[in-house]
Amino acid sequence: MRSEIELKLELAPEALEKLLTSDLLGAPDETLNQRSTYFDTADWTLFARGSHFVSAKRAIPISRR
């Protein structure tokens, strides 16, 4: 059975390029284009409580190894 591990990083564009061209993560089996939308209250109540609500849309793989 396959499992998914999600790693979220907040990076500047140049740091992302450096990470993706390094050997740190290895080559991916596939790359997906994904868009996530985070929802919270106007006063960030969920964030303050360490919670979040996310809606994610995934597209078809854009490359395969």
N, C-alpha and C positions, 0 to 999 in steps of 0.2 A: 504494500500500500504506500502510495506517495503522500508526502506531507508538504505543506507550504509553510515557508518561513518568510515573514514580512519584516523588512528592515527599513525604517523610515529615517531619512537624513534631511537636514536642512542645510543646503550648500549653496555657495555662490556659483554662478555658471562656470567660472574657470576652475573652481575646486571640483565640480562634478566631472568636467572633462579630464582632469588629472586623475581622479579616482577610476573612471571608466577605462582609461588607457594604461593603468597600472596592472600588475599581476596579483594584487591583493585579493580580489574576489574571484579570480579565475574566469574562464569563458562561460557565458550562460548557455543553457540548453536552448532557450528561446528568449526573445525580448518582446514584451507587451507594451503597447501604448495604453496608459490608464489615466483616468481622470477621477479624482476624489473630491467630493464636496463635504465640508465639515459644517455641522449645524450646532448652534448654541443660542442661548438667550442674549438679549441686547447687553446685559451686564456680565456676560461670560460666566454664568453660574456653573454650567457643566465643567468648564475648564478649571474653575476654582476648586471643584470637588474631585478633580482627577478623572473625570468622565468625558466621553465624547460620543457623538452620533455621526456616522459617516455613511454616505451613499457613494458607492464606487461603480464606475462603468469601465469595462475592459473591452478592448478591441481585439481583433484577430492578431496572432503573432506577426511581427514585422520582420523577424529573421529567425532562422533555425540553424543549429549546428549540425 
